[in-house]
Amino acid sequence: MPVEVRLQSHNGQTDAKIVAFTTNRVTGSLQPVDWKQHARKWDHLVGIKFPNLGKRPTVDMLIGLDYPDLHYSYRDIRGKPGEPIARLTPLGWTCIGDPNSGQDQTLFNRTYFARGQEDRNDLDNIVRKFWEIENVKTPSENVFLSSDEKKRCQR
């Protein structure tokens, strides 16, 4: 069942109402990254005012790409290639990348739109697909792709 949620940035400049679907533990055991703690590892992230995680560090909500205005980047701060990128969005500062970077990795990104899903089972399937984890090997493991995998990567 959809519910209306009001989101507001820490500084109060952004105030948005969105429609969200509910489920238990939307991200499973995924923990948020405390970029405030990790920022000191990189010169380009020092001084950025990342938000506090709060007392209960759990990812409670995923904001879908069907709300692009909340994902808009006012400013990006980059370091060297492969290092995390700080991003100022309407909801405040966030960071994308691996907090333990320096290792080669492959990231996959998928978008699922949940609007218009009338059946609760449809929503559960969308969330389940979203969190399917692919077994990805890093180049350092000397793993070679099969011909089917190579074709998928070329698409």
Order of alpha helices (4+ residues) and beta strands (2+ residues): beta-beta-alpha-beta-beta-beta-alpha-alpha
